Amino acid sequence: MSINKIEKLKRKLEEESRKLKEIEAMYNFEVRKKMNHAKFIIAGELLKYPEKEKIIKQIIEGKEFSAKDAECLKILLDWYKITNINVKQRQNDLDNELIKA
């Protein structure tokens, strides 16, 4: 086999490999998108559940969240009038907020 043919085959193999990686990335993106949608469905159903406060309390209490996540959780809890749940913010996030102020 000539060197020219080997180079052509090598380039073709690299091109096919690149195409395969693109297809795989697109597939993974679609799977992640569907998984996120399923999580939202489950969360929405949870918020309709009569014992949602008890379940959410078990999930949230004792954990620390980033400033952004803590703020969003507090808004959600307030919106659904869920009380007696303490959303803890990570200490380093609290320190960063004090530095910015």
N, C-alpha and C positions, 0 to 999 in steps of 0.2 A: 504494500500500500504506500502510495506516495505521501510525502510530507504535506502537500497541498490538500489531499483528501482528509488526512488526519486533522489538520487545522479546521477544515470545513465541518467535520463531524464534531469536533470539540466546541466550535462556536454554536452549532445546532443544539448540542447537549446543554450548553450554558443557557441558551435562549429558552429551551423547553423547561429547564430547571427554574428559570425566572418566572415563566408563565405559571408553572405549578405552584410556586410560592405565592403569587398574586391570587390564584384561585383559592388556596388555603387560607390566606389572610381574609379574603372576602367571606368565605364560609364561616370562619371564626367570628367575624364581625356580625354576621347574621345570627349566629347562635347566641352571642352575647346580647344582641338586641332582643331576641325572643325571650331569653332568660330574664332580662330586666323587666320586660312586659309582664311576664308571669309573676315576678316579685310584686309588682304594683297591683296585680289582680288579687293576690293573696293578702296584701296589706289592706286593700280596700274592703275585702270580705271580713278581715279581722276587725276593722273599725265599725262594722255593722253588728258584730257579735255582742250579746248582752253583757258578757263578762270581760269586755275589752280592757277596762281599767286594771283589773287584776292581772291580766296577761301582759299588758304593756309595762306595768310596774315590775313584774318579774324579769322582763327583758331589759329594761333601762336601769333600774336601781343597781348601784354598786359598780357601774361602769363610768368611765370618763370619756367625754367627747371633745372634739375640736370646737373652737369657738363658733364656727359656722354651723356645724352639726347641732350643737347645743341650742343655738338660737332657733334653728328650724324645728327641732323637737319641741321646744317651748311653745312656738307658734301653733304647731299641730295640737298639742295638748290643750292649749287655751281654746282653740277653735272647737274642739270636741268636748269642752268643759270637763276635762279630766284633771282632777286635782290630787293633791297628796303624793305627787311623784316628783322627786328631786332629780333634776337633770344636772349632772356634774360636768363642769368644764375642766379640761386638762390644766394643770397648774402652770405649765410653760406657756399656754395660750393666755392665761390670766396675766402672767408676768409681762408678756409681749404687749398686751393691751395697756397696762400701766405705763410701760416705756413710751408707747405712742402718745399717750395723753399728756 
